[in-house]
Amino acid sequence: MTFMKWSRHFVTGIDLVDGQHRGLVDLVNDVAPLLSRGEPLGAAAADALLDRLSEYAQTHFRDEERLMREGGLEDSCLDLQARSHRAFVQEVALMRRQVAADEQIDGQLLLRFLANWLTVHLLTDDQLMARQLALIASGHTPAEAATLARETKEDTAQTVLADALIDLYAVVAERNRKLVEANVQLQAARAKLVEANAGLAQQVDERSRELAATNADLLREQGELQRAIEAIERTQGRLLQSEKGTAVGQLAAGVAHEIDKPVGIASLNLASLKDYVERLLATIDATAPAVAALARHHPARLAAEQAWQDIELDYLRQDIPDLIRDSADGLARVRKIVTDLKDFSHREEAEWQNADLNHGLERALKMVWNEPKDKVEVVRDFGELPAVRCLPAQINQVFVHLLVNAGQAIATAGTITLRTGQQGRYAWVEVEDTGGGMPPAVQERIFEPFFTSRAVGQGSGLGLAIASEIVQRHHGTISVDSQPGRGSRFRVLLPIAGPAGETRP
């Protein structure tokens, strides 16, 4: 169940601002289940949430104020928006001081703060800003835009958030009320039965069964609600993975295209340079006998020999071919990288294909190898695998996430071991690292969306969740075996024939 849905009333028509607003709505949906429990929020969770709010404020406020200045809004309007921004920052700072002093904070207070901010800022301040920018763009003066924007507003827009929050509180309050009523009734029935005689035992049993059934129904409803929330989070992860995969593919194709042409030109020029150098050296060799035939102290001979000595002709004759050969090898490696980028972004890989997992694992390693190459040794133990029916681009994305995770687990130096093999009707791939490992509590949650054991800003908590979703979509399994201080081993098992009834996601 989504606590707050994105509404058309939130839309300002400014893509940058609307994208950041969507991020804030997603943040509210992310933390609302935790904040609405009525329990104090511990320091670690509170700091993590406040860090996210600070990061949002820093980016969003800077971009909004820049857009207002570039759009030509009056200084008074810009100052009003800036004061609203400063108030938000001051409120976050005040909450940080409270967390530092008490090591906890009222979760419902945080939720009310976010709700109030969404109501006032998204539906009032930013809508006013957007209307003014649109009016100025259409030819009005800043003063006219300020007046007209305040006269034109949509009265129903401010009710959207309130309705969403009321629905949220209503769901939680109704279930809590039923549980409390059921427990009160149970206690009252037991109290009366204590005062009565043993002959009422049958009535006590019947009443207890009724109340137990009521409690079971309520607990089942709560479970369904939680599963709905988790399904939404998984959907968000899939959408993010899809958008990210498209963006990476487009970027890879663009980079490959831009690099391919200058590399080709450089290769042709290098070949021409090699020919020119060979011709120059051949010319020198052809003139050498004529120079040697001159008298020993002939001025022309002395000048030629001095010139050859000055340019270190013998060294150049040996070094120039080596330099040209090394340059050609470097260009060949660049061309190989371009080929890998083209393969990675190939449009046809969005279709189900028979793929070589060993080749895909190698390609994924090349895509992520730049960062860990100075601290990691890679050991390969590949078995002979049949072609596996899959979506190669998505399976390669799984490999990328596992390799990135393995590289980040190694702090200074270590080894990543890649293994593949066949187990009956399944092919398996293992990525093992010698990093810090994980305790059991972390292993139990490692595939949950948005869960991460890393510091704020070092991971979104979506990589392994996305990998798990992709593997499940292929009717495979992904598991982890890890011990603190001894590293981790991730194992992916995929059906060789692919999932039954395969369709494009």
N, C-alpha and C positions, 0 to 999 in steps of 0.2 A: 504494500500500500504506500503510495506517495503522500508525504505530508504536505507538500506544496507543489502544485503544478504550474508550469510556465503558462502564462496567459497573454493573450494579445494586448491586454492593457499595459503590460510591462514594456512593450515594444516602443522604442523611441525613433526607430528608423535609422539610427546610427549604428552601423555594424559593429564597430569596435566597442561601443558602450553596451550594446545589447549582448554581445558575447561575454563581456565581463559580468553583466547582470545575471546571465544564465549560470555562470560559475558560482555566484553568490547564492542563487536559488538551489543549486546542487549541493552547496555546502550546508545550507539549512536542512535539506532532506537527509544529508549524511549524518548530522549531529542531533537532529530533533529526537530520534528514539532514545538517545542517551540522556539528553537534557530534560525530557519530559517525565522521567521516572520519579521525580520528587525527592531524589537523594542528592547530597552534596557531591560535587564533581571534584575528584582528586587533583593535586597540583600538576601531575604529569599530563593528564588528559586536558586540563584547563589550559596549560601552557601551549600544548600542541594546537588547540583550537584558536587561542589568541594569536599564535604565530601565523596561522592561516588567514585570520582577519587582518592582521597587520600587512601581510603580503598583498592581500586584495586591496587594502586601502592605499598602499604605496603606489601600486600600478594604476588603479582605477582613478584615483583623485588626480594624479599627475596628468593622465590622458584627458580627463574631462576638462580640467582647467586650461590645458593646451588648446583643446578644440574651441573653448569659449573665447580664448584670446585670438586665435586665428580666425574665428568667425566674426569678430568685431563686436561682441556683446558689450554693453555699457559696463563701466567699472563697478557701479553699484551692484549689478547683477552678479558679476564675477566675485565681488567681495562677499555677497550673501552665500553663494555656493561654497566659497572657500571657508567661511565660518562654519557651515554645516560639516564640511570635511574635517576641520580642526576639532569640532565637537566630538565626532566619531573617534578620532585618534586619541583625544583626551579621555574619553570613556573607556577605551581599550587599555590605556595606561593606568587608569584608576583600578580597573579590574586586575591588572597585573600586580599592583601593589597589594590588593586584597588577597590574591593568591599567595604572594610572598609572605604576608603576615599570618594568614590563617591556614596555609597549605591546602586550601579547598575554596570552593565558591558555590553559590546557589545555582544549580543548573537551570532551574526555571527562570531565574533572573537573566541569565545569558540568553535563553530562548526569547523572553519578552523583549530584550534589547534588540535582537536580530529582527523580530517581527516589527517592532516600532521603526527600525531603520528602513526595512523594506517598504513599509507603508508610507512613511514620510518622504524618503529619498527617491525610491524608484518611481512611485506613483505621483509624486508632487514635484520635487525639486528637479529631477532629471527630465520629466515630461515638459516642465516649463522651459528648461534649457533647450530641449530639442525643438519646441515650437518657436522659440526666439531665433534659433539658428536657421530654421526653415523660412521664417518670415524675412530675415535679412537676405538670405540667398535669393528670395523672390523679388527683392528690390526695395524693401522697406528700410527705413533708417533704424539704427539701434534703439532709439527712443520709441519709435512707433512699434517696433517689434516687442519691446518690453511691455507696452500698454496692451497691445492686441493679444499677446500670449496669455496675460493674466485674465483677459475677458473670455478667452476660449478654453474651455476645459470639459472633460467628460466626467460627469458626476458619478457614474457607476464604477469607474475604474478603481476608486479607493476602497470599494467594498470587496474586491476579489480576494485580497490577502486576508482580510478579517474573516471572510467566509471559510477560507481554507484552514485558518487556525482554529476557528470555532469547530469545524468538522473534526480536526485532530483532537482537540480537547474533549469533544463529545464522545468520540470513540473510546478514548482512554477512561474518561470519567464514568461512562456507562458500564464498562466491564468491571471497573473497580467497585462501583456501587453494587453491582450484582453479587460480586464476591463478598463484600462486607455484609450485605443483607443475608446472604446464604449462611455466612458464619454466625451472624447474630441469631438467626433463627435456629441454627443447630445448637448453639449454647443455651438458648432459652428452652428449647425442647428437653435438653439434658437436665437442666436445672429443675424443671417441673417433674421429670421422671424420677429424679432423686427423692423428691418430696412425696411422690406417690408410692404405691406398693408394687410388689414384684409382678402383679397381674398386668401392669401396663408395659411389660417388656416387649411384647409383640408390636405395640404402637411405636415404641421407641425405635425398634429395628426398621419399621416401615418408613418412619419419618427420616431416619438417618440415611436410608437408601435413596430417598427422594432428593435430599440435600446433596448427597454424594454425586448423584447423577447430574444435578444442576451444576455443581462445581466442575465435573468432568466436561460438561458442555461448554462452560465458560473457558476452561483451560484449552479445549480444542479450538475454540474461536480465536483465542490469543495465539495459539500455534499457527493457525492459518494466516493471521495477520502478519506474524513474523516471517512466515515463508513468502508472503506476497512482497514484503519489503526486500527480502533477500533476492527475489526474482527481479525486482526493479534494479537493484544494484548490479546484478549480473548482466542485465540488458544494457545498462549504462556502460559497463566494461566492454561488452561486445561492440557497441556503437563507437566507443573510443578507439578500440582496436581496428575497426573497419576504416574509420577516418584516418587514423595514423598510418595504416598500411597503404591507403591510397596516396597520402601525402608523401610517404617515403618512396613509393614507386615513381611518382611524378618527379620528385627531386632527383632520384637516381637516374632516370631517363634524361632529365635536363642536364645534369652534370656530365653524363656520358656523351651527350651530343656536343656540349660545349668543349669538352676535352679532345674529342676524337679528331676534329679538323686540325687544330694546331699541332697535335701529335703527328698527324699525317704529313703536314707541311714540314715539321722539323725532321721527320724521317727522310723525306725526299731531299731536303737541303743537306742533311748529313751524308747521304749517298753521293750527292754532287760534290760536297767538300772532300770526301774520300777520293773521288776521281781526280779533282783538281790537285790535291796534295800529291797523289801518285804521279801525275803529269809533271808537276814542278820538280819532284825528286828525280824523275826520269830525265828532265831537261838538264838538271845539275850534273847528273851522272854522264850525260852525253857530252857536256862541255868540259868535264874534268880531264880527259886525255889531252884536249887542246891546251888547257892551262898548264898541265904537267910538261908539255913539249916545249914550253917557253924556257928561256934561260933562267937559271935559278934566281938571279937578282933582277929579272925583268919587272918593271913597275906593274904591268897588268897582272902578272902571276902573283906578285906580292900582295896587290890589292885584293885579288880574288881569294887567296888563301887567308888573308886577314879577315875578310868579310865572312868566310865560312867559319873561322874560329870565333868571331864575335857572336854569331847567332847559334853557336854550339851545334853545328850541322849534324854531327854524328849522334848527339843526344836527341835532336828533333827527329831524325830519321827513325830512331827506336821508339820515342815516346808518342809521336803523333798517331801512329796506327793503334797504339794501346788506348789513347784517349778516345779516338773515334769508335773503337770497338766497345769500350765501356759505355759511351754515350748511346750507342745503338742498343746495347743490352738494357740500359735504363729506359729508353723509349719503348722497348718491347715489353718491359714490365708494366709501364703505364698503359700500354694498349691492352694488356691482359686484364688490368684493373677495370678499364673501360668496358671490356667484354663482360666481365663479371657484373658490373653495374647494369648493363643492358639485360643480361640474363635475369638479374634480380627483379627488374621492373617489367619483365615481359608480360604483356596483357593476357596472353593465352593461358598463363598459369592460374588465372582465376577459374579455370575449368578443371574438372576431375581428370587426372592423368595418371599414367604409370610412371612413377618417379624413382630415381636412384637415390636412396637416403644417404649413402656414403658421399655422393657428389653434393647433395644439398647441405650436409653437415660441413663439408669443406668450404662451400660458398658462404655459409653463415659465419664461419670462423674468419674468413677474409673480411667480411663486413664489419666485424667488431674487433679485429686484431690490433688496431692501431694503439688503443689505450693500454691493454695489458701486456704488450709484447716485451716491454723492458723488464718485467718482473715475473713473467710466467713462462714455464716450459710446457709445451704441448706434446703429449704422448698419444699416438694413434694405435689402436688395436681393432682394426676393421675386419669384420667377417664378410664372406661372400653372401650377398643378399639378392633375392629376386626383386623385380620392379614392384613397388607398392602402389596400390590405387589410392590416390589422395589428392588434396588441393596443395600442390607443391609450395606455393607462396606462403600459405598459412603454416604448413609444417616447418618451412624454413624460419618463419617468425617464432615458432616454438623453440627451435634451436638457438636463435638469436637471444631470446630471453634467458635460456638456460646458460648460455656462454657468458652473457653479461653478468648474470647472478654469480657464476663461478669466479669470474675475474674480480668482481667487487668483494667477494669473500676472502680473497688473498690480499693481505695488507701490504706486505713487503716483497716476499718472493715465495714461489711455490710451483706446483705442477697441476695441470688440468689434463685428465686422461679421458679420451674419447673412445668408446667401445660400441660395436654394433654386432648383431648376430640374428639368428633365426630360431624361433621356438615354436615348432609345429606350424600352425596357420598364421603365426604372428611374427613380425619383425620387431626387434627391440634396439633401442639406442640409449646409451648411458653417458652422462657427463659427470665426472667426479673431480672434486677439487680438494686441495690440502689446506683449505682455509680454516677459519675459526670454528666452524660447525655451529649447530643449533641445539638448544635444550628442547626437551619433549614438548613443553608448552608452546614454543614457537612453531615446531613441526606440525602441531595439530591445526594451526591457523594459517600456514604458509600459503595455501591456495585460496584464501578468502580475499574477495575484492577489497581494496583500500587498506589491507593490513600490511604493515611494514615494520621491521625491527630497526630500520636505519633512522638517522637523525632527520629532522625536518629539512626539506629541500633536497634530500639525497635520494628520494624515490617516492613514486606515487602509490606504491602498493598494488599496482595493477598487472605488472609483468607476468608473474607466475599464475595469477588468476586468469589472465588472457590465455596463457599456455594451456592451463587446465581445461578451459572452455573449448579450445580448438581440438585438443586430444579427445575430449568427450564427444565432440561433433563427429569425429572420425570413428566413434565406437571403440576407442582405445582407452588406456589407463596411463596415469602418470603418478609416480610415487617417489618418496624421498627417504633415504636412510642416512642419518647424521648423528654425530656425537660431538659434544663441545670439545674443542681443542684438537679434533682429529679429522675435520673436514666433512663434506657432504657428498652424497651420490644420488643424482636424479635419474630415474629410469622411465623411459617412454615405451609403451607396448602398443603397436598398431596392427590391425588385421591386414594381411597382405592383399586380400581381395577387395578391401575397402568396405565401408558400411553398406548394409542392405538398403535399397531404395534411395541411393544417393541423389541429392539435389543441391543446387547452388544455394549457399546461405543468403 
